[in-house]
Amino acid sequence: MEKLILIKVGGKIVEEPASLKQLLTDFAKIEGHKVLVHGGGRSATAMAARLGIESKMVNGRRITDEETLKVVTMVYGGLVNKQIVAGLQALGVNALGLTGADLNYMRSEKRPVKDVDYGFVGDVKEVNASILADLIAKDVVPVLAPLTHDKSGNLLNTNADTIAGEAAKALATYFDVTLMYCFEKKGVLKDENDDDSVIAELTPALFESYVQSGVIQGGMIPKLENAFEALKAGVKKVVITRADLIDKEGGTIIIEL
Amino acid sequence: MEKLILIKVGGKIVEEPASLKQLLTDFAKIEGHKVLVHGGGRSATAMAARLGIESKMVNGRRITDEETLKVVTMVYGGLVNKQIVAGLQALGVNALGLTGADLNYMRSEKRPVKDVDYGFVGDVKEVNASILADLIAKDVVPVLAPLTHDKSGNLLNTNADTIAGEAAKALATYFDVTLMYCFEKKGVLKDENDDDSVIAELTPALFESYVQSGVIQGGMIPKLENAFEALKAGVKKVVITRADLIDKEGGTIIIEL
């Protein structure tokens, strides 16, 4: 199988012109098949504020009422996505911006209300990867916005990490997939105050022991659980690193052993 | 060659939930290959107003400064486009929303400043129809937003009529193309006060005589000039009609004779 690298970058990187430019330059240099997944939360919060809409977050997730859904549709699907696409095209990358509704590539269902009503937030139910795989084989580079649809006419807000993980798993049928999560650190750190204390390799056993000793905690735990799940579902390699290192060695490599 | 119908609908129709729903239902019923081109001017003006940005129009065209470009990118490329795509997917139409930057399908250049500085407005220079044609042949239905790019990283605001005409001409290499412009009347009228006075067929000679006698005037003149130009460039048929009649006979058929 041919190789494919799927990179998820957070909002901050794609929302500041200088860091976006650097990211797109680094991303363009990566050879072979690739996919970019982006966030856009800060821009959505800023746009909501300008429109007099309050942003409510619970457990790091945005409560998406009808007005907020319009904002994220505009900001993620329009502003952020299309600026990335145009920027990549300028660098010779044949980018194609997509929400889950486009080509019906990712279908979700509105999250059931339990303790919290997240509103128009989607849990992914189905990924139609074959049409994506066809495009990728023709050197098209999908740029995935954090939006899905329910196939009943509604767009749904969906976490970008989830989009990346689900797309990577579905594309693993067609490609030898590396999934790379970028965040602000060089990798998973042994000591959060020491940027160079990157854990080079994480197995499930090591992960367990780091969680028990408190070295790995907070939001990194679900991220790593998703990483192991992706490996179980056929993704070849998961890397957690910093956005400016995407075309370099380093970061934390998650392996199943 | 297989047939393709390319339909351009104005902003008003796609911006009101009831008329949008009707349009999508009618559009979904059309058999065979199809493309939808949409506007969104009213939504852009409304969103700009909510953001405290004044909309300036000259000759019916929007002056697009940097802030306005962000608004149209959000509204045309995000809000309007993705709502249409999600609505069509719900009706079983495999829609794919595109700006000119996506797949680099339509490249433009920033309009040179003469009497008026239109700002970030693009004049179309190149249409890469082959990748669109491939997708259409696989029953994908492109939904085209009125945005292009300059291949140097900038999105540009581009009139939806122009997008429709240029896409139709470029696709005429691959398909037997009918281009349909929808507006609020049943067709080109002999008497603007009589909605049933539709001119059934317009040839260049008839057009000339109607212009000279004042029957055809104003914004209809450039629309029809574009129609004849499209026919010269290989489009098989141009129809001007009302959006609720897209799957019916009627309207004004423009023919080259």
Interface residues (C-beta under 8 A of the other chain):
Chain A: M47 R50 L51 K70 T73 M74 V75 Y76 G77 G78 L79 N81 K82 Q83 V85 A86 G87 Q89 A90 N94 A95 L96 G97 L98 T99 A101 D102 L103 N104 I131 K138 V140 L147 H149 K151 S152 G153 N154 L155
Chain B: M47 R50 L51 K70 T73 M74 V75 Y76 G77 G78 L79 N81 K82 Q83 V85 A86 G87 Q89 A90 N94 A95 L96 G97 L98 T99 A101 D102 L103 N104 I131 K138 V140 L147 H149 K151 S152 G153 N154 L155
